Amino acid sequence: MSPPDAVTRAVEAVLFAAEAPLTIDAIRGHVGGAAGDVRAALDRLVADYAGRGVGLVSRGERWHFETAADMAHVVRHTRESPRRLSRAATETLAIIAYHEPVTRAEIEAIRGVQISKGTLDVVMEAGWVRPAGRRAVPGRPLLFATTPAFLAHFGLASRADLPGISDLRAAGLLDPVDCAEEERIEGANRESAVANADDDA
């Protein structure tokens, strides 16, 4: 393979030094050039790093280097152990991911129980959920949505990659009693995820 050109080397240097994942526009702000040149450089780097200990990945249209999945065990001892989420926090995070943007009242309606402020605080402190404006209805309730850090942590390129009902059922994560209702709303959820992913891009 031929040596990388100047744009590819510049993109690599910017991403290596970046403190957070970068969009193509942000990368262009550092290296200049056309979006097509930056995209070509990213494609080249993805190919160059394939099969190595680190790889270049896109999460929610933001690019960064991350440890290869099969090498995670090598570096795990050097990283802080993640906080285990309670069942309430896990359910809240799942509802936000599949229904975003969503209000607190909508989360409670889906769960069937009230949620404590602490539950939302936990997923926000983890960096996986953020305030996303207010719904244009009386009272203007706050909306919640997932973050690029959520996509990165769970290895998703976009919300369109969230597992569907068949995937969850195969993994034994769905109560059979709930499957019929979940199947009814799956189509709407997937369309919403794709539409919102397009909007985020």
C-alpha positions as CSV (number, residue, x, y, z in Angstrom):
1,M,0.0,0.0,0.0
2,S,1.3,3.4,-0.9
3,P,2.3,5.9,1.9
4,P,-0.6,8.1,3.1
5,D,-0.9,11.6,1.6
6,A,-0.6,14.8,3.5
7,V,-4.3,15.1,4.1
8,T,-4.6,11.6,5.5
9,R,-1.6,12.2,7.8
10,A,-3.1,15.5,9.0
11,V,-6.5,13.9,9.7
12,E,-4.7,11.1,11.6
13,A,-2.8,13.6,13.7
14,V,-5.9,15.6,14.5
15,L,-7.9,12.6,15.6
16,F,-5.0,11.2,17.6
17,A,-4.7,14.4,19.6
18,A,-8.4,15.2,19.9
19,E,-9.9,15.0,23.4
20,A,-13.3,14.0,22.1
21,P,-14.7,12.5,18.9
22,L,-14.9,14.9,15.9
23,T,-17.3,15.5,13.1
24,I,-16.0,15.8,9.5
25,D,-16.6,19.6,9.7
26,A,-14.6,19.9,12.9
27,I,-11.7,17.9,11.2
28,R,-11.9,20.2,8.2
29,G,-11.6,23.1,10.5
30,H,-8.1,21.8,11.5
31,V,-6.8,20.4,8.2
32,G,-8.7,22.4,5.6
33,G,-9.6,20.9,2.2
34,A,-12.9,19.7,0.9
35,A,-15.3,17.4,2.8
36,G,-14.6,14.7,0.1
37,D,-10.9,14.9,0.8
38,V,-11.4,14.4,4.5
39,R,-13.9,11.6,3.9
40,A,-11.4,9.8,1.6
41,A,-8.7,10.2,4.3
42,L,-11.0,8.7,6.9
43,D,-11.8,5.8,4.6
44,R,-8.1,5.3,4.1
45,L,-7.4,5.3,7.8
46,V,-10.2,2.9,8.6
47,A,-8.6,0.5,6.1
48,D,-5.1,1.1,7.4
49,Y,-6.1,0.4,11.0
50,A,-8.3,-2.6,10.3
51,G,-7.2,-5.6,12.3
52,R,-4.9,-3.6,14.6
53,G,-5.0,-3.0,18.3
54,V,-6.8,0.3,17.8
55,G,-9.2,1.3,15.0
56,L,-10.9,4.4,13.6
57,V,-14.6,4.3,14.1
58,S,-17.6,6.6,13.6
59,R,-20.2,6.9,16.3
60,G,-23.1,9.3,15.5
61,E,-21.1,10.8,12.7
62,R,-18.2,11.7,15.1
63,W,-14.9,10.0,14.5
64,H,-12.3,8.8,17.0
65,F,-9.8,6.1,17.6
66,E,-10.7,3.3,20.1
67,T,-9.3,0.1,21.4
68,A,-10.2,-3.0,19.2
69,A,-13.1,-4.9,20.9
70,D,-11.0,-8.1,21.1
71,M,-8.2,-6.2,22.9
72,A,-10.5,-4.6,25.6
73,H,-9.4,-7.2,28.2
74,V,-5.8,-6.1,27.8
75,V,-6.5,-2.5,28.9
76,R,-9.4,-3.1,31.2
77,H,-7.3,-3.2,34.3
78,T,-6.1,0.3,33.6
79,R,-9.6,1.8,33.4
80,E,-12.0,2.7,36.1
81,S,-14.7,0.0,36.4
82,P,-18.0,1.4,35.1
83,R,-20.9,2.0,37.6
84,R,-23.5,-0.7,37.4
85,L,-26.9,0.7,36.6
86,S,-30.0,-0.1,38.7
87,R,-32.9,-1.7,36.9
88,A,-34.7,1.6,37.0
89,A,-31.8,3.4,35.4
90,T,-31.4,0.7,32.8
91,E,-35.1,0.8,31.9
92,T,-35.0,4.6,31.8
93,L,-31.9,4.6,29.5
94,A,-33.6,2.1,27.2
95,I,-36.8,4.1,26.9
96,I,-34.8,7.3,26.1
97,A,-32.7,5.5,23.5
98,Y,-35.8,4.0,21.7
99,H,-38.2,6.9,22.0
100,E,-36.0,10.1,22.1
101,P,-36.6,12.9,22.5
102,V,-38.8,12.0,25.4
103,T,-40.1,13.8,28.5
104,R,-40.0,12.6,32.1
105,A,-43.7,12.1,32.1
106,E,-43.5,10.0,28.9
107,I,-40.8,7.8,30.5
108,E,-43.0,7.3,33.5
109,A,-46.0,6.4,31.3
110,I,-44.0,3.8,29.4
111,R,-42.4,2.3,32.6
112,G,-45.8,2.5,34.5
113,V,-44.1,3.9,37.6
114,Q,-42.7,7.2,38.6
115,I,-38.9,7.7,38.4
116,S,-36.8,9.5,40.9
117,K,-34.7,12.5,40.0
118,G,-31.7,10.4,41.0
119,T,-32.4,7.8,38.3
120,L,-32.1,10.4,35.5
121,D,-29.1,11.9,37.3
122,V,-27.2,8.6,37.1
123,V,-27.6,8.2,33.3
124,M,-26.8,11.9,32.8
125,E,-23.7,11.7,35.0
126,A,-22.6,8.7,33.0
127,G,-22.6,11.0,30.0
128,W,-25.2,8.9,28.1
129,V,-28.2,11.2,28.3
130,R,-28.5,15.0,27.8
131,P,-31.3,17.6,28.0
132,A,-32.6,18.1,24.4
133,G,-34.7,21.2,24.6
134,R,-38.4,21.5,25.7
135,R,-41.6,20.2,24.1
136,A,-43.8,22.9,22.7
137,V,-46.8,22.1,24.9
138,P,-48.2,23.7,28.0
139,G,-45.6,23.6,30.8
140,R,-42.8,23.1,28.2
141,P,-41.5,19.9,29.8
142,L,-37.8,19.1,29.4
143,L,-36.8,16.6,26.7
144,F,-34.1,13.9,27.1
145,A,-32.0,12.3,24.4
146,T,-28.9,10.1,24.2
147,T,-25.4,11.4,23.5
148,P,-22.5,10.4,21.2
149,A,-20.9,8.9,24.3
150,F,-23.9,6.5,24.6
151,L,-23.3,5.3,21.0
152,A,-19.6,4.9,21.7
153,H,-20.0,3.0,24.9
154,F,-22.4,0.5,23.4
155,G,-20.5,0.3,20.1
156,L,-23.3,1.7,17.9
157,A,-22.7,3.8,14.8
158,S,-26.2,5.3,15.2
159,R,-29.5,4.7,16.9
160,A,-30.6,2.8,13.9
161,D,-28.2,0.0,15.1
162,L,-30.2,-0.5,18.3
163,P,-31.3,-4.2,18.6
164,G,-34.8,-4.9,17.4
165,I,-37.5,-7.1,19.0
166,S,-36.2,-10.3,17.3
167,D,-32.7,-9.6,18.6
168,L,-33.9,-9.0,22.1
169,R,-36.1,-12.1,22.1
170,A,-33.2,-14.3,20.8
171,A,-31.1,-13.0,23.7
172,G,-33.8,-13.9,26.2
173,L,-34.3,-10.3,27.3
174,L,-38.0,-10.1,26.6
175,D,-40.9,-11.4,28.6
176,P,-43.1,-13.4,26.1
177,V,-46.2,-11.6,27.4
178,D,-44.7,-8.3,26.3
179,C,-43.6,-9.5,22.8
180,A,-46.9,-8.8,21.0
181,E,-47.1,-5.2,22.2
182,E,-43.4,-4.7,21.6
183,E,-43.7,-6.0,18.0
184,R,-46.6,-3.6,17.4
185,I,-44.5,-0.5,18.2
186,E,-41.2,-1.8,16.8
187,G,-41.8,-0.5,13.3
188,A,-42.6,3.0,14.6
189,N,-39.6,3.0,16.9
190,R,-37.2,1.9,14.1
191,E,-38.5,4.6,11.7
192,S,-38.2,7.2,14.5
193,A,-34.6,6.1,15.2
194,V,-33.6,6.3,11.6
195,A,-35.3,9.7,11.1
196,N,-33.6,11.1,14.3
197,A,-30.3,9.7,13.3
198,D,-30.6,11.4,9.9
199,D,-31.5,14.7,11.7
200,D,-28.5,14.3,14.1
201,A,-26.2,13.9,11.1
